[in-house]
Amino acid sequence: MNPFDKISSLATSGMRAQAQRLEVVSENIANKDTHGYQRKMVAFENVFDRNEGVNRVEVGDAFLDQTPGEEIFDPSNPFANENGYVVMSNVNMMTEFADAREATRSYDAGLEVFRQARDMYSSLLEILKS
């Protein structure tokens, strides 16, 4: 495998992982007002691909944030417990926006690595043509 393929493989796997992270963030934001919803998070793993001889970024299993949601007193709500409290989601919009921004910037960085590698490879081909 040539160096361009290795670099592009790593950059692509990182971009794919960040895209999955953005999906989880989007799901969290969409469920912010869902009673009892627990925020989902993902972890990344560094995996060595023996066939290709490169490291890749993989998304591990999603897991739930165990932070308890806010309890609001609303005895008329059908989701209220026997004491009249409704457990809200534990999604914090500021945290989700920060995660989305970080994932977007990481995705953009992977895209820039891919572009730089492509440009360097193209320049090398031009030099070899001469």
Secondary structure, 3 states (H helix, E strand, C coil): CCHHHHHHHHHHHHHHHHHHHHHHHHHHHHCCCCCCCCCEECCEEEEEECCCCEEEEEECCCEECCCCCCEEECCCCCCCCCCCEEECCCCCHHHHHHHHHHHHHHHHHHHHHHHHHHHHHHHHHHHHHC
